[in-house]
């Protein structure tokens, strides 16, 4: 039990986890049970720690249509760990038919008189297990129909999102639990910019509530509008549990503009061999008492170890150069030694951890720029087949990695500006893509796609999912650019570098970006007011009719629209109805995240 | 409520249904909800009648991998109707870890302290929702993991089947519930013939138990070994609930050899437009008190009406012949009138049945032999698009139907003899197929497949499922035969006809067939004894070691092997340990099946 001394009848104890990706690589000979073992560990941990509930941040399932084994295991584990006689010590005050709107049983499972629930699970859906089909059902809904999970945060409208919290009370502590299931990032970004996302708040005792929000979106900036900036989220929030991002950054970080904290638990299984997944995996034990919180991170023991290392061959001129005799052989032996080192480190770390799988994941990224040749990786793999969980893809050869990434950044930015404008002007993806190419071409002075070719590419891509389409187009364009640059030689690369530096400097001042967004929002609102759009529903009209500086205490569940909140407060100012003191107390209560590795 | 006067604390009240085929045509614009509505009706009926439990004979799901909607609906309905506060008034005496061996919760759902079950559902799996994959899980197992269904009768061995009953007691009534989930017919046939199927019996009070068996196999003879003869089933049984067959023949019929009854509830949705599906659909309310039973059939109101009619155009020479001017047009109008008649009949029948869907299924089978031409069915369909649920396939043109079937019969029989022999001699399917062709070729004097071609065909087919392979081969051979006959002209057809008649006469005496089977079984046993096969497991050795005429009362759960039972008893003789009187009483208690169509 973790810090049980902190527990009392006024303290919510919540297990937070996300991106379990149940069923990931379930057909792999070595890794087939990884995701299952870890879900088992998570649920067991919840039971051992006698938590009040489990909060999942989406992607419980890896596949949109989980296999029978996957569903069967999940159902079995939930029934095993989350049913039983332990009493539930908190109440729900909100309208449950609004909170749990995806089943014919619109109430929390532990209040169902036919089910004996000991640990309620609350979950939003992720992008992997998102709702599909005419019925808008997701895999999670099978669990909620069975009464094993409380699926919440499912917005049925694509026009407007209203997030109505689950209002929980334990003793004197009031917890407002907000959730928003995964939505394509671009669309949600656009909705935020267009002021179409509203978080409802309880009318009474607004400043007594601890406001917890669970979201499953890109947090890091994959593209200009292909993520959700923290600044988009309402500043009345206290803590955001951010799903989707796989890197474990579970220690809450303070957003200094919005004055809330963000915890990013990260996935509980590595689904790629990227550096983010190599961070040690944890889940969190969150305690909330009054407006104070405490997050204790718990390392997961069943997670397969993952070690990643980068080497740049050019940095080892004392060992070899491209001209050294048998250079390739020497490079291979060098890499062999590196992998062996990592394996030894893995073994040391695993000592005394019987639950950790024996074979670790190993990734060695080898930058062979400067004339080196790649060696035969399949022969290399053979040498580690008994010791590594991913023998086939240990080595990843790459060239001039830094440069590639810079270019990507640079090209994306043009696109981002376009999206922002477009969101306001109501352009469609097709137009955006076209504009993107036009702008990109002007800037980099490339004409790699003919007008016809581009038309075809656009037509092919717009039929797909927005996100996929745009990502594919960007990748496509990047590859073309890359080839073009290689053809031109180093001189052009230097030109590009200079331009990149220029751009980076221009971006250092984030205020500019902030202002852009605010301006866009104001324009959107003005635009709608001008049109006097009759198609808007009553809620929106009410909200618009409200004076910008209205006293909001009098409105039941007032919609604290972002634009208004931000406008009246200014950056770094105080949140409505909540004093700075409260924030300070709150942050004091956060302990340094202790990590009992042998908990 | 149906005949509630019969109910008392010693009477089991069981709702029996089978082949619900949930999800059948769920994407059809008209019929998409049919299977869902009917499952809802069935469960509602169980609740209204306050049954002790529901017994399903397999194929609850139409698809092996039901859609999300399908699973979601099923879970929702089961939770809605089968959970609640009504107490369960019977006990389970058998070893539940043996009975319910497909989940990690090997006990009946109503005894799970975390679930409040009001109506337990017991189900075997069918051929549509059969177990697949490395884990041997079927869709039903998702329901049993959730605690919504008790999946039983799943045999994990392909070598030997031991059916261990669920022993239930209500007041003074003892009910032994046997089940066997679907197995490919040929394989099960062979296992019966090889004496590899054993039904265990309780040691104590053997003649006090009412023995109920649920099976999901072909009952009608689709091919010589492509069904399970009732005679294969143990004669200690009292009632067999036969699933898989879609025709509703729910009124129990007495097997005069085995002295048990068979009820065939039939599917609750028509999944083909064949005559069997046109029989009015029912479910059954089975009452068991002591050794007596009563089966009340309940018509299903939500089932879409289905009317089928056959016309032979040659029979209407007063209206048209192939030479009549505009004959095709006249035939079309004739068919139009027929369909309209059926529609009117459907409408009359539907009067006062608000739950019955408006548009019926209509099938007109038109034999156009003798020179008639077919008319354009798509134009015909247009005329009924608003009135018929299956406008596109109302008309089914065929020629000389009777003859085709006769040939099929004839060819199959040779094959069947081979299978019987083969089962004894331990031949494999490949050999059977080869022998089949050799025999067929000798008999019909056809050499349509060259030796090479045959080899190839066999190789292609043996990789598939046995059943499919054999069916495909037969179809293939039939088509070849048909074409060959057509090429030869009528003379040959007459020869064939003569031969068919000869064969039919030879088959009139079923005793011969019976004897064949008995002989085969004796040979199999002798063969095994001769070999002194050490690979046999202990149970089999014990059984073989037992004297043929041993007193079986002393053996716990003795295995009443079919061969022995039949051998010691002779045809039409008495069952072991049960007097003829008991059987007579039993049959007297069976009421004429009352059919309250407006129940």
Contacts between the chains, C-beta under 8 A, distances in Angstrom:
chain1	res1	chain2	res2	distance
A	65	B	68	7.1
A	67	B	133	7.8
A	68	B	65	7.1
A	68	B	132	7.9
A	68	B	133	6.5
A	68	B	135	7.5
A	68	B	137	5.1
A	68	B	138	7.8
A	68	B	139	7.1
A	68	B	141	7.5
A	68	B	142	6.8
A	69	B	133	6.7
A	69	B	134	7.9
A	69	B	135	5.2
A	69	B	137	6.5
A	71	B	142	5.6
A	72	B	135	7.4
A	72	B	137	5.6
A	72	B	141	5.9
A	72	B	142	5.8
A	72	B	145	5.3
A	75	B	142	6.4
A	75	B	145	4.3
A	75	B	146	5.4
A	76	B	103	6.9
A	76	B	104	5.2
A	76	B	105	7.8
A	76	B	145	5.0
A	79	B	105	6.9
A	79	B	114	7.5
A	79	B	145	6.8
A	79	B	146	7.2
A	79	B	147	6.7
A	80	B	104	7.0
A	83	B	114	3.9
A	83	B	115	8.0
A	84	B	114	6.4
A	85	B	113	7.7
A	103	B	76	6.9
A	104	B	76	5.2
A	104	B	80	7.0
A	105	B	76	7.8
A	105	B	79	6.9
A	113	B	85	7.8
A	113	B	116	6.7
A	114	B	79	7.5
A	114	B	83	4.0
A	114	B	84	6.4
A	114	B	115	6.9
A	114	B	116	3.8
A	114	B	117	7.9
A	115	B	83	8.0
A	115	B	114	6.9
A	115	B	115	6.8
A	115	B	116	7.3
A	116	B	113	6.7
A	116	B	114	3.9
A	116	B	115	7.3
A	116	B	116	7.8
A	117	B	114	7.9
A	132	B	68	7.9
A	133	B	67	7.8
A	133	B	68	6.5
A	133	B	69	6.8
A	134	B	69	7.9
A	135	B	68	7.5
A	135	B	69	5.2
A	135	B	72	7.4
A	137	B	68	5.1
A	137	B	69	6.5
A	137	B	72	5.6
A	138	B	68	7.8
A	139	B	68	7.1
A	141	B	68	7.5
A	141	B	72	5.9
A	142	B	68	6.8
A	142	B	71	5.6
A	142	B	72	5.8
A	142	B	75	6.5
A	142	B	142	7.8
A	145	B	72	5.3
A	145	B	75	4.3
A	145	B	76	5.0
A	145	B	79	6.8
A	146	B	75	5.4
A	146	B	79	7.1
A	146	B	146	4.4
A	146	B	148	7.3
A	147	B	79	6.7
A	148	B	146	7.3
